[in-house]
Amino acid sequence: MDFYSELYNNFNKSNTYTAKVISGKHFGGKLLFHNEELIYTNLKPLDLGYIAAIKEVTQNNKGQVISYEDSRIFCEPITKKPAIVICGAGHISIALIKICKLIGLEVTVIDDRPSFVNDGRQAGADHSICEPFISALSKIHSDSSTFFVIVTRGHRYDTDCLREILQKENAYIGMIGSKVRVKRIKDTLLAEGYNEEVLNNIYTPIGLKIGAETPEEIAVSIMAEVIEVKNRSLKCSEFPKEILNEIIGESFENNPTSLATIISRKGSAPRKVGTKMLICNDGRTIGTIGGGCVEAEVKLLALDVINTKTPLLKTVDMTGIDAEADGMVCGGVVEVFIEPIF
């Protein structure tokens, strides 16, 4: 538990990296790094070779398995689930909020009109701010996993939002508007001294070109673009905060769990490296590693891991005739590391 308590304490910090020994010497060992400094390990005695080997890959910012002597180690950056900040709470925003919640994003909506903000709250926004856009955005703490969508009611407000957002760390800035309106805003900001290259990186007009017309269709095109950018930039699946909350929650002692993580994949496996699922002793699961027969098999193994308190590395082949007969339509091969949490 100490490992996950430390991970929880460092979850919102950038440059946090974990390493788990999945085979060989120190099997089941865990290490936690922040800014390349070791802040937790259960390796006894401490093996400096492990630390040196892991530090070599912490700058890659991707989940990967490395080899050291006779061991394999799964190294993983801790990336948070992306958050989205929607500037404006009109019809497009309401549709956006609903889609964001459907795919599990944390949503903040901003508008200076109380009735519109209330609509956003009712649509499912996690956070809502009813203030002028400039002051509202000044309160937003963002990082490299924050997506900004500007869909206000006028170019004056768009410009105000853009000025504030350009000063913040972000994963994406998208702004609605016609080409003429967008050019006018960019020209204004260029005249104020903003960098042209930075302005050219703004996704505008926002959304993928799918011929969208209705607010709902426009929202779909925007979210398709957001998902495309998110998945292109993430080299490892994010660590779901709800899994970490369950692990360190008050109910944990009476409900032991095990954590299944995809540590490698080949072919057209359904989920990427780093994808996690928590399996509770009472039968509940949090997260998914792809569903179907793969997930069902891993759940059964995970319950054994809870009872034995012994980690397990499992290879699941979805390419053969038997797999096809069982309905594993995606194909591919995944390795899943199942660890007891106690």
Buried (B, 14 or more C-beta within 10 A) or exposed (E): EEBBEBBBBBBEEBBBBBBBBBBBEBBBBBBBBBEEEBBBBBBEEEBEEBBEBBBEBBEBBBBBBBEBEEBBBBBBBBBBBBBBBBBBBBBBBBBBBBBBBEEEBBBBBBBBEEEBBBBBBEBBBBBBBBBBBEEBBEEBEBBEBBBBBBBBBEBEBBBBBBBBBBEBEBBBBBBBBEEEBBEBBBEBBEEEEBEEEEBEEBBBBBBBEEEBEEBBBBBBBBBBBBBEBBEEBBBBBBBBBEBBEBBBEEEBEEBBBBBBBBBBBEEEBBBBBBBBBBBBBEEEBBBBBBEBBBBEBBBEBBBEBBEEEEBBBBEBBBBEEEBEEBEBEBBBBBBBBBBBBE
